[in-house]
């Protein structure tokens, strides 16, 4: 088995070994993965944070030793970049941008130096919404995980990663990770609300704010009203997502 680390700012992970295939997810700087299959131009990987399996171009593959992987795995949700955009300096002296949520504790393994703030290890649930607000206005991108393009479960995953809690990559899986609440009145800011798609399967998630508001990604990361029915879009004057369940993670 081979082991790897993302040494670039943002790396696309595809659904198939083809650059025209759909974007499955993204790796951010410092995130870890295992190599499951190697081809001439592509490698199939399993991402350490959430278990997602997809295809990575070998030109963006950076391998590390099993021992290095094991040590970094212990702190994979710690030391996340806290600035919307910070940078690392490579051993060649090149300045490379890294987005919020990047795993910058891996910089030393790559002989890089990170210059910027990191989220504190003891950040409590009261700052979950503040972290989510860093993504406000980010454009929606299916498979995206950065302020330059992100999807709904990407927002919840990145916010909770910054607070030391690994979440799965899609909304349906995330909904199974916490404790369901019986009533919306039991929820607190930072809890996750999940919503059904047309087929009755959970396909959307947002982070609850105070006073019956929710921050979520729909076209862009935005703030809307939330009630027992679901998300009410004030611009469209209708409900866009029917509420399924509210889950407490932290």
N, C-alpha and C positions, 0 to 999 in steps of 0.2 A: 504494500500500500504506500502511495506517495501522499505527501501533505503539502498544503500551500497556504499562502497569505496574499491578500490583495495589496499590491505595492503601488497602485495608481489611485487617483482620486475617486473615480467611479468606474466600475467595469460591468458591462452588460452580461447577463446570463440568459441564454436562449432556450426555447422549448426543444429545439433540435439542432443538429450540427450543421447549421446553415444561417448565415447572417441575415437572410430574408425571413427566417422563422420569427415567430412572435417573441417579444421580450417577456421572459418569465419572471425575472427579478433582477436586482442589481447587487453587486458587492460594493461596499464602501471601504475606503482605506483601512487596512489593518485587520479586516475580517478574515476568518480562517475557513478552510475547506479541506476535504479529502478528495483525492483523485480516484474515481471508480473505474474509469476506462480511458485509455489514451489512443488517439488516432494521429495521423500525420499532421493535421491542422487543428484538431479540436480535442478537448478533454471533457469527459463527463464528470461532474463534481457533486459532492454533497456538502452543503453549507453547514458549518458547525452551529450557528446560532439557532436555526429553525428546521434543519433537516431537508430543506429544499434541494432537489436534484435537477440539474440542468447542464447546459453545454457552454463551455468557455473557450474562446480562441486561444491557441497556444502562444500567440504573440503577446498575450496579456497574462500568461501563467508565470507565477513566481513560486518556486518550490522551497520548502524549508525541511529541516530534519524532524523526525518523529519526536525527539526530545524537545526541540523548540516548540513544536505544536502543543505538546503536553503541558509545557509551562505556560504558554499563552492562553490555553484553553481555560485554565484556572481563573483567569481575570478577563474573560471575553466580554463581559458586560460592565466592566469597570474602566475608568479612564477614558470616557467618551468625550470627544471634542465638544465644547460648550459654546463656541462662537459660531454664528451663522456660517461664516467662512473664515477658516484660519489657514495656516500653511505649514508644511514641513520643508526642511532643507536637506537635500540628498547629499551623499558623500561627495558628489561632484560639485556641490555648491549651487545646485538648481533649486529654485523656489517652486514648490508644487502645492496648489490649493487643495484643501480637504474640507468637505462639508460637515456641518453639525452632525453628531452621532457617530463619526468615524472612530475606530478603535485605535487611538493614538499610542496606547501602551506598547503596541507592536513596533513602534518607530525604531527603538534601539536594536531590535532584531534585524532590521533592514539597514542599519547604520545610518538612520535618518534622525533628525532632530525636529521635534514639534515645537512650534512657537504659537502659543495661544492658551486659552483656559480649558479646563476639563470640568465635567460635572462632579460634584462632591459625592463620595460614597454614601454619605448619610442623608442624601436628599430625600425628603419625605413626600407623601402624597399631596401635600399642600402646594407643591411646586409643579405637579404634573401638568396643570392647565397652562402655567407660564411657559413650560417647555413646548407644549402644543402650539402656543401662539407664535412661536418662532417660525412655524410653517405657514402662517396665515397669508393667503394670497398666492401660495405656490400652485403652479398649474397642475392639473390632473394628468398623470401619465401611468397607464396600466403597467404594473411591474416596477414603477419607480419608487425610490426610497430616499430622495434628497430634496432640498428646497427648490431645485431646478426642474423637478417633475416627480410626482408622488401619487400613490393611490390611497384609498381609504384605510385598508389594513396596514399599509406602509406607515401612515401617520401614527396609528396606535402602537405598532411594533417599535418604531424609532423612539417615540416618547418613553415607552416603558423600558427600552434598552438603556436609554440615558439614565434611568433610575435603577438600573441593576437587575431588571426582570426580563428574561427572554420570552417573547411571544412567538407563536407560529406565524406563518406568512400570509394565510388567508383568513377571512373573517369567520368562516364556519369553524375552523380549527381553534381560533382564538376564543370563540364563545364557549368552548369546552374546558378552558383552562382555569376559570375562576368559579366563584360562588354565585349562582343566580339569585336575584332579588325578586320578591313577590310583588312589590309595588314601586312605582317610580318615586314615591315620597321617601322611600328608604335609601335612595341613592345619594351619593356625595360627589362633589367635583372631583374628577379624575376617574370615576367609574366608567365602564364601557357600555354603550348601548348598541345592540345589534338589530339588524333589519332584514326582512325577507325580500327576496327577488320575486319576479312574476311566477316562478316555478315553486315557490314556497320554501326554497333553500336560502339560508342566510348568505347574503352576498355583500353586506355593507356594515360598516362600524363607525362610530364616532365617540368622542370623549365628552362626557357630561361636564357642563360648567354650572355655575350657580344661577339661580333665578330662572330655571327652565330653559336654558340655552345649551346648545351643543356645537362643538367644533368638529367638522368632518370635511371630507374631500368629495366634492360633486361639481365637476368642471374646474374647480379650484378649491383650495382649502378655504372654508368659509364658516361663518357663524350663523346658525338658524335657531328658530324656536323648536322646543321639544315638548310633547305632551303624551298622553296615554295612546293616542292614535299613531303618532310617529313624528317625523320631521316636517315642519311647516315652513315652506319657502316663501318669505315675505314678498319677493319680487314677482314670483309666479302666482302668488295668492292661492296656493294649493299644497296638499301633502305630496311629498316626493318619495318618501320611504316609510313603509308601515313597520311599526315597532314590533319586534319579536321578543326580546329579552334584555334585561340589564344585568350586567355581571360585575362583581367586585373582584378585582385582581389583587390590589394592595390594601 
